[in-house]
Amino acid sequence: MDMKRRIRNALIIIVSVAVVTAVFRFTEAGSLTPPGIAVVPSLNTLSEIFAPLVSTSYDSSGVTADKNGNALQITKCIILKVTGGTPCP
């Protein structure tokens, strides 16, 4: 009985190692660059964000906010409320 248990445990370990090895060997990550699509940066630099926030001459009237708002307008409103300025609409 003890010999059968050892053989069964050994087979379980061998099969488990074989399955794990096969999974790692046969799974491969694809390319992160999508084919045929030009990758363009979609983020702004900190200086592009900071300059309009601290500028008093930046005109944001042409920027309209939807239900989610515009990050620049929301941030300017927060700054105005914190500094005691006129509340935003």
CYANA upper distance limits for C-alpha pairs under 8 A (distance plus 0.5 A):
  1 MET  CA      5 ARG  CA      6.93
  2 ASP  CA      6 ARG  CA      6.85
  3 MET  CA      7 ILE  CA      6.72
  4 LYS  CA      8 ARG  CA      6.56
  5 ARG  CA      9 ASN  CA      6.58
  6 ARG  CA     10 ALA  CA      6.54
  7 ILE  CA     11 LEU  CA      6.62
  8 ARG  CA     12 ILE  CA      6.67
  9 ASN  CA     13 ILE  CA      6.74
 10 ALA  CA     14 ILE  CA      6.63
 11 LEU  CA     15 VAL  CA      6.49
 12 ILE  CA     16 SER  CA      6.50
 13 ILE  CA     17 VAL  CA      6.61
 14 ILE  CA     18 ALA  CA      6.61
 15 VAL  CA     19 VAL  CA      6.61
 16 SER  CA     20 VAL  CA      6.68
 17 VAL  CA     21 THR  CA      6.50
 18 ALA  CA     22 ALA  CA      6.54
 19 VAL  CA     23 VAL  CA      6.64
 20 VAL  CA     24 PHE  CA      6.80
 21 THR  CA     25 ARG  CA      6.48
 22 ALA  CA     26 PHE  CA      6.35
 23 VAL  CA     27 THR  CA      6.41
 24 PHE  CA     28 GLU  CA      8.45
 33 THR  CA     39 VAL  CA      8.35
 44 ASN  CA     48 GLU  CA      6.59
 44 ASN  CA     49 ILE  CA      7.31
 45 THR  CA     49 ILE  CA      7.09
 46 LEU  CA     50 PHE  CA      6.40
 47 SER  CA     51 ALA  CA      6.32
 48 GLU  CA     52 PRO  CA      7.77
 49 ILE  CA     53 LEU  CA      7.28
 49 ILE  CA     72 LEU  CA      8.27
 50 PHE  CA     54 VAL  CA      6.87
 51 ALA  CA     55 SER  CA      6.43
 52 PRO  CA     56 THR  CA      8.38
 52 PRO  CA     58 TYR  CA      6.18
 52 PRO  CA     72 LEU  CA      8.47
 53 LEU  CA     72 LEU  CA      7.72
 53 LEU  CA     75 THR  CA      8.12
 53 LEU  CA     76 LYS  CA      6.81
 60 SER  CA     73 GLN  CA      7.89
 63 VAL  CA     70 ASN  CA      8.26
 64 THR  CA     69 GLY  CA      8.40
 64 THR  CA     70 ASN  CA      7.73
 65 ALA  CA     69 GLY  CA      4.82
 65 ALA  CA     70 ASN  CA      5.51
 65 ALA  CA     73 GLN  CA      8.17
 66 ASP  CA     70 ASN  CA      7.76
 69 GLY  CA     73 GLN  CA      7.86
 69 GLY  CA     74 ILE  CA      7.24
 70 ASN  CA     74 ILE  CA      6.55
 71 ALA  CA     75 THR  CA      6.51
 72 LEU  CA     76 LYS  CA      6.62
 73 GLN  CA     77 CYS  CA      6.62
 74 ILE  CA     78 ILE  CA      6.74
 75 THR  CA     79 ILE  CA      6.69
 76 LYS  CA     80 LEU  CA      6.63
 77 CYS  CA     81 LYS  CA      6.63
 77 CYS  CA     87 PRO  CA      7.35
 77 CYS  CA     88 CYS  CA      6.13
 78 ILE  CA     82 VAL  CA      6.59
 79 ILE  CA     83 THR  CA      6.57
 80 LEU  CA     84 GLY  CA      6.51
 80 LEU  CA     85 GLY  CA      5.10
 80 LEU  CA     86 THR  CA      6.94
 80 LEU  CA     87 PRO  CA      7.12
 80 LEU  CA     88 CYS  CA      8.35
 81 LYS  CA     85 GLY  CA      6.20
 81 LYS  CA     86 THR  CA      7.55
 81 LYS  CA     87 PRO  CA      6.42
